Amino acid sequence: MALFNRQLCLESRPMGVPSEDNIRLRCTSLCRPGPGQVLIQNLYLSMDPAIRGWMSEKPSYMAPIELGEPVRGSTLGRVVESAHPDFQIGDIAFGLACNAWEDFSLTPAEQLVRIPANPPFPLSYYLSIFSPVGLTPYFGVLDIAKAKPGDTMLISAAAGAVGSLAGQIARIAGCRTVGLVGSDEKCSWIVDELGFDGAINYRSCTDLTSAIAEACPEGVDSYFDNVGGEVLDAALLNMNNFGRIVFCGAIAQYNNEDAVPGPFNYWQILARSLTVRGYMAPEFEGRFAEAREALGRWMSEGRLVFAEEVVDGLENTVEAFSRLFSGANKGKLMVKLRDISEPPPTIDQIREAVAQELSHA
Ligand SMILES: NC(=O)c1ccc[n+]([C@@H]2O[C@H](COP(=O)([O-])OP(=O)(O)OC[C@H]3O[C@@H](n4cnc5c(N)ncnc54)[C@H](OP(=O)(O)O)[C@@H]3O)[C@@H](O)[C@H]2O)c1
């Protein structure tokens, strides 16, 4: 029995920041779950910079999204039909990088994680702070930067989802934290609300290397890099000997089509005996429970602020995604498709509703 689904599909490979010229809304048919599959109605989409990489054909840790296919992403939704014994209608579950920007996702059960009934935190947190957004800074700060009391940690994209948590986790570990952000308003926010010790607006700075030196008078012991590019070059010139660079992301170059030069100060890695380590959260899968427990406890104790920015509506997704690259977001950016309080549809209701929408198109 065919059903219908609104999907945002990749029509062309973006040159620069993706726009609605590249990603189009389509109404497509949907099949009932086959054996082992679960049909979820998505409630939240996670806006992740990595998705930009999957839109291009460049080699990455995941295959490119094929043209004409819905944009791959991580979503949280409720089960509306299940062909797997572990998932019942009404369960809430999330899938990481296995679903798409769409109303309904048909997902193999083994790729979904069910959320316990009556969760103590808002539902969206399970797709954000308890997913790679929180797990990545947890392991990056504690295991890769090896944060310890008295260290100075510099963090780029420090008002973003990962960076805002990285700075706070480093503070909890006893570090002095300095964040690099793209506006004065973000500088005030990370210092006044998140407890960073210092902040630099890298966009208004004429000499970023000197600004970092001034904000970090004892040098930088670890640099949590979300950005790459010129910011990384300036950080390299401020690293202490035997410092650690946590290579978490390189958002400054995700929209570049040409070869990216540099880092020009690469030689400093040798001159200062630095360790540079790239990583992704799944490396630490065996310790996710530990990280989720710590993140939840720190939030409950008021030691960790988790900020979300939620945009409503599938039709606003492409514009929302572009905010990651203009710096218009603060904290974790999500798209909310519908509220959990909306009664879940039956399969027959879904079909009827979408058929009506099509007849009006
Ligand atoms: N390794 C992993 O497993 C892993 C997991 C999740 C995320 N990441 C990476 O972590 C980084 C942050 O991701 P997120 O989800 O937390 O996004 P985010 O920080 O919430 O949003 C992106 C922020 O990056 C800054 N930015 C954008 N373009 C920039 C540029 N050209 N130069 C400098 N800053 C720029 C903007 O803030 P400003 O206003 O400050 O410019 C923007 O708000 C990304 O590189 C992402 O790929 C890695």
The ligand as an SDF file (V2000), in Angstrom:
LIG
                    3D

 48 52  0  0  0  0  0  0  0  0999 V2000
   34.2810   14.9890   14.9490 N   0  0  0  0  0  0  0  0  0  0  0  0
   32.9940   14.7500   15.1510 C   0  0  0  0  0  0  0  0  0  0  0  0
   32.5720   13.6260   15.4430 O   0  0  0  0  0  0  0  0  0  0  0  0
   32.0170   15.9020   15.0770 C   0  0  0  0  0  0  0  0  0  0  0  0
   30.6970   15.7750   15.5740 C   0  0  0  0  0  0  0  0  0  0  0  0
   29.8600   16.8870   15.5150 C   0  0  0  0  0  0  0  0  0  0  0  0
   30.3220   18.0760   14.9530 C   0  0  0  0  0  0  0  0  0  0  0  0
   31.5950   18.1470   14.4700 N   0  0  0  0  0  0  0  0  0  0  0  0
   32.1350   19.3900   13.9030 C   0  0  0  0  0  0  0  0  0  0  0  0
   32.1090   20.3680   14.9280 O   0  0  0  0  0  0  0  0  0  0  0  0
   31.9900   21.6670   14.3360 C   0  0  0  0  0  0  0  0  0  0  0  0
   30.8420   22.4150   14.9960 C   0  0  0  0  0  0  0  0  0  0  0  0
   29.6230   21.7260   14.6930 O   0  0  0  0  0  0  0  0  0  0  0  0
   28.2720   22.1230   15.4290 P   0  0  0  0  0  0  0  0  0  0  0  0
   27.2650   21.0920   15.1010 O   0  0  0  0  0  0  0  0  0  0  0  0
   28.5690   22.3920   16.8540 O   0  0  0  0  0  0  0  0  0  0  0  0
   27.8610   23.4670   14.6560 O   0  0  0  0  0  0  0  0  0  0  0  0
   27.6830   24.8940   15.3180 P   0  0  0  0  0  0  0  0  0  0  0  0
   28.9670   25.2140   16.0020 O   0  0  0  0  0  0  0  0  0  0  0  0
   26.4420   24.9360   16.1180 O   0  0  0  0  0  0  0  0  0  0  0  0
   27.4890   25.9050   14.0940 O   0  0  0  0  0  0  0  0  0  0  0  0
   28.4660   26.3070   13.3050 C   0  0  0  0  0  0  0  0  0  0  0  0
   29.1820   27.5900   13.8180 C   0  0  0  0  0  0  0  0  0  0  0  0
   30.4580   27.6280   13.2160 O   0  0  0  0  0  0  0  0  0  0  0  0
   30.8600   28.9610   13.0540 C   0  0  0  0  0  0  0  0  0  0  0  0
   31.3590   29.1480   11.6820 N   0  0  0  0  0  0  0  0  0  0  0  0
   30.6810   28.9650   10.5270 C   0  0  0  0  0  0  0  0  0  0  0  0
   31.4670   29.2530    9.4760 N   0  0  0  0  0  0  0  0  0  0  0  0
   32.6630   29.6170    9.9980 C   0  0  0  0  0  0  0  0  0  0  0  0
   33.9040   30.0410    9.3970 C   0  0  0  0  0  0  0  0  0  0  0  0
   34.0400   30.1260    8.0620 N   0  0  0  0  0  0  0  0  0  0  0  0
   34.9330   30.3350   10.2100 N   0  0  0  0  0  0  0  0  0  0  0  0
   34.7860   30.2450   11.5550 C   0  0  0  0  0  0  0  0  0  0  0  0
   33.6540   29.8710   12.1750 N   0  0  0  0  0  0  0  0  0  0  0  0
   32.6080   29.5540   11.3940 C   0  0  0  0  0  0  0  0  0  0  0  0
   29.6270   29.8450   13.2630 C   0  0  0  0  0  0  0  0  0  0  0  0
   29.7750   30.5460   14.4970 O   0  0  0  0  0  0  0  0  0  0  0  0
   30.5150   31.9820   14.6010 P   0  0  0  0  0  0  0  0  0  0  0  0
   29.4480   33.0080   14.7080 O   0  0  0  0  0  0  0  0  0  0  0  0
   31.3090   31.8320   15.8240 O   0  0  0  0  0  0  0  0  0  0  0  0
   31.3150   32.1470   13.3500 O   0  0  0  0  0  0  0  0  0  0  0  0
   28.4760   28.8500   13.3560 C   0  0  0  0  0  0  0  0  0  0  0  0
   27.4710   29.2740   14.2410 O   0  0  0  0  0  0  0  0  0  0  0  0
   31.7990   21.4410   12.8400 C   0  0  0  0  0  0  0  0  0  0  0  0
   33.0410   21.5860   12.1890 O   0  0  0  0  0  0  0  0  0  0  0  0
   31.3290   20.0040   12.7620 C   0  0  0  0  0  0  0  0  0  0  0  0
   31.6130   19.4070   11.5200 O   0  0  0  0  0  0  0  0  0  0  0  0
   32.4400   17.0840   14.5150 C   0  0  0  0  0  0  0  0  0  0  0  0
  1  2  1  0
  2  3  2  0
  2  4  1  0
  4  5  1  0
  4 48  2  0
  5  6  2  0
  6  7  1  0
  7  8  2  0
  8  9  1  0
  8 48  1  0
  9 10  1  0
  9 46  1  0
 10 11  1  0
 11 12  1  0
 11 44  1  0
 12 13  1  0
 13 14  1  0
 14 15  2  0
 14 16  1  0
 14 17  1  0
 17 18  1  0
 18 19  2  0
 18 20  1  0
 18 21  1  0
 21 22  1  0
 22 23  1  0
 23 24  1  0
 23 42  1  0
 24 25  1  0
 25 26  1  0
 25 36  1  0
 26 27  1  0
 26 35  1  0
 27 28  2  0
 28 29  1  0
 29 30  1  0
 29 35  2  0
 30 31  1  0
 30 32  2  0
 32 33  1  0
 33 34  2  0
 34 35  1  0
 36 37  1  0
 36 42  1  0
 37 38  1  0
 38 39  2  0
 38 40  1  0
 38 41  1  0
 42 43  1  0
 44 45  1  0
 44 46  1  0
 46 47  1  0
M  CHG  2   8   1  16  -1
M  END
$$$$
